[in-house]
Amino acid sequence: MIPRRTLLSLLVGALGATSLPALAQAPFDLGPEQPGRIRVEKDPAAVAAVPKGFKFVEPGVFTVGISPGGPPLATYATDAKTVVGADPDFAQLIADSLGLKLNLVPLAWADWPLGLASGKYDAVISNVGVTEQRKEKFDFSTYRLGLHGFFVRADSKVTSIREPKDAAGLSLSVGGGTNQERILVEWSKQNVAAGLKPLELQLYDDEAARLVALRAGRVDVVVQPHAQLVFIAARDKDIKRVGTLSAGWPLKSDVAITTRKRSGLVDALTLATNNLIKSGTYRQALARWGIEEEAVERSETNPPGLPKY
């Protein structure tokens, strides 16, 4: 278990300069009670898809490993111990569908493979992307798109960035050494090859510096994981989204429920997710945290993942 002091540090870090008392004024409900959380009834088809004899970590409980890395995906509530966010909400929907109670187990994100492989959790629901390398050891049921976001100042004249030519000549703040930088370097090369202006990339090591550069007018666009920027835009109301980018560009990047390879649970989880999509409750849960842009049209079991590099 992560020490309480570390929890508080993680929470404050995830919210930038926001202090703990200010969490009550956050744009989304970060209270531990979560009265607005979407719930569903047991899904008989999903229950029937769980193999006979399958043993959950705890009988009658869906035990899920989750990393509270920051809102809106997963963070600590104002009590500094309850994990809340879009991923906890989705985990609750899956637990409800299987007719089980939910037990969320906080973990450091880097520790999820060992914890899952050793049987500490039935599944991990924590923004894990599908890759070919991970598929060698784990099974996946997709439930969100992996997206980066293009955000600009609220008064910016930039209205849409969907492809390389839309960003030609613009200055963008991005984390050095990140996947976003890799993609944008390739975008810039494509623009130059097409006779367009290159992208001007300004590299920063931390989110605060990237946002300061944007707000001060030193760059036109900030680029980083989409959900993080959704939270900041809702909280501060001075930046806006003008586009999204697949985290696996030029390939699609899927985020998935992760289970042990051949544990037998993956088909039930994919079925449960697709039934939640059909009922509309899945999109309601994402909309509660402002990330309906990341919705998948259908869940897939072990789709093609990002290749080994």
N, C-alpha and C positions, 0 to 999 in steps of 0.2 A: 504494500500500500504506500502511496506517495505521501510524505509527511505534510501536515497541515500548512506549515510555513511555505513549503514548496507550492502547494495548491494556490495559496494566496498570490505568490509571485507569478505563477503561470497565468492566473486570471488577470492580474493587473497588466502583465506584459501583453496579453492578448488584446486588451482594450486600449493599448497605448497609454495616453496620459490620464485616462479615466480612473478615478479613485473608486474604492469599494463602495463608499456611500452613494456615489453617483450611479451605481448600477441600476438602482430603482428607476432612474430616468432613461435607461437604455431604450432604443426604438422597439425592441422585442421584449416579451415577458421573460425575464431571467430569474423570476422567483421560483423557489423550490416546489410550490404547490402545483403549478402548471394546470390551472383550471380549464384552459382553452385547448389542451392536447386532444387531438382527434383519436377516438377509440372505435373499435369495430367488434362485431360478434365473431364467435368461432367459425372458421371456414371448414366445413366437413370434408371437402375435397382435399384441402391442404393437409388436414389431419390424417386422412386415409393414405396420403402419399408418403408419410413418414414410415420407413421400413419397420415391419414387425420386429420387436426385440431391440429396436434402437434405444440406447441408454443415454439420456441427457445427463449432463454433469450433476445436476440435482433433480430428482424426480419432480415433475410438475412445474419445472422452472426452465425458462429459456435464458441461459447464462451467456452474456454478450460482452466481449472485450471492446473497450472504446477509449480513445485518446481525447481528452478534453483540450484540444489545441487552440480553440478560440471560437467565438460566435461568428456566424450563426449555426455552424455545423455541430459543434459540441463544445461546451464550456461549463465551468462551475457556476452554479446559481449563487444568489446573494447570500446563501448560508455557507458558502465556500466548501460544500461537500456533495451536494446533489448535482448530477450531471444533466444538463438540459441542452436542447438544440434540435436541429433538424434530424440528425442521425439518431439521437435518443427517441424522438417521436416515431421515426420509421421502425426502429427496433421494437417499440411498443405495439405498433400495428402488426408486425410479424408475430410477436408473442401472443397477441389477442387472436390472430388468425389460427394459431396452433392450439389455442385453448390453454395457454400456459401463463404463469406469472413471469414478469421480467426482472432479471437481476443484471444491472449494468456494473461492470467491473472496470474502474479506471486503470489505464496503463500508459506507459510511455510508448509513443507510436513505434519506435524502433524495436520494441519488445514483443509486438504482436505475433510475429512468426513463431518464435520459440514457445510462447504461452499457448498458442492455438495447437501447435504440433504436439505439445506435451499434455493436452487434454484439460487445460484449465478453463476453457470456454467451449461452448457449443459452436459459437460463431464469433467473428469479428465484424462489427459494422462501424467503420471508422475511416471513411474516405480512402479505402484501399483500391488502387487501380489495377485493372487486369493486364498482366504481362505474360508473355510466353514463358519466361523463366519461373514466375510464381505458379503458373499452371502445372508445373512439374510436381509441386508439393501440395497444392491446394485446389479446391473447387470453388467456382464463382457463380453467383446469381446476381446479375447486374440490376442496379436500381437508380443510378444517376449518371449523367454525363459529366466527365471531367472537363471543366472549362476554366480558361483564364478570361479576365475581363479587361476591356478598354474603357477607362473612365476619364472624363475631362472635367474642368471647372464648370460649374453650373451656368456661367455666362459665356462659355466657349462657343465659337462659331462652327466647330467640328460637330457634325451631326451623326455620322455613321462610318464605322470601320468594319468591313466584312472581309476584305481581301487586300493583298499587298498594295495595289495601286491606291487604295483609299488612304494609306498612311504615308504615301510618297511626300517627302519634304518635311514631315512632321518630326518634332523632337519628342522622345518617349523616355520616361524614367522606368527603369527595370532593375531587378536584382542581378548583380554580377554573378556569373556562373550558373544561372538558373536555366530551367527548360525554356522559360519565356525568352531569355536572351538568345538561346540557340535558334529558336523559331524566327525571331525578328531579324537576326543576322541573315538568315536565308531569305526572308521577305525583302530585305534591302538589296541583296544580290539579284533577286528576280526583277526588282524595279530598275536597277541599273542596266541589266541586260535588255530590258524593254524600252530603254531610253528615258526612263523617268528618274526623278530625284531619289537619292537614297534616304533611308531613315537615319535620323540622328539619335543614337542611343546614349543615354546618360546612365551610368551604372552606380547603384547605391547598395550598401550592405544591409540597410534596414528599412522597414516600412515607413517609419516616421520621416526619414530623410527624403524618401520618394514623394511622400505627400507634401512636404514642405516645398520641394522643387515645383510641384504642380501648382500649389496655391500661390506661390510667389511669382508664377508666370515664367519660370526658367525652362519649363517643358510644357508641351501641349497635352500630353497624355501620360497616364500612369497605367502600367500593366502588371498585374499579379493575379493570383487565384481569385476567381470571380466572386465566390461567396464572401471572402474577406471584405472585398470592396462594396458588396451589397450592404453589409452591416455598417461600414463607415459612412456610406452615402446616406443611409437612413438615420444614422446618429447625428451627423454633422450638417447634412442638407446643403452642402456647398459643392458637391461633385455629382456627376450623373454618368450613367452607362451609355456608351455609343456603339457597343459591339461586344461580341464574345469570340473566343478562339479555342478550338479543341486543344486540350493539353497534350494531345498526341499528334498534332498537325504534322504532316498532311493526313494522318490517319485519325480515326475516331478513338477517343479514350473513354473507357467505361469505368465507373466506380461500382464495386460489387460487394455483396455479402460474401464473406470468405469463410470457408469451412475446410476441415481436414480432407485430404484427398481420399475419395472412395469411402467416406464416412456414411454415405447413404442419405444425407439430409438435403443435398443440393436441389434435387428435383422438387421436394416439398416447398422449399423456400422460393424457388422460381415460380411455382404455381401460385403460391400465396401472394407474391408480388404482383403477378399478372392479374389476379382477381381484385387486388386493391386498385390497380390501374383502371380496370373496367368499371369498378364501382364509383370512381371519382375521389375516393378518400385519400388515395396516394397524392394526387395533385393538391388537394386541400392541405395536407400536411406540409408539403413543400412551400405552398403559398403562405402559410403561417410564418415562415421564416424568410420570405422574399426571394426564394430561389427556384420558383417554378420554371425559370428559364433552363434549369438543369434536368428537367423531367425527361425520362425515356419513354418512348412509345410502347415498348414492351420489354419485359425482362427476358434475358437469355442465359442459358446455362453454358458456361465455359466458351464464350465467343472468342474469335481471334483477338489476341492481346497484343500489346505493343511488343515489337520484336526485341531480341537481345542486341545490344549495341557493343 
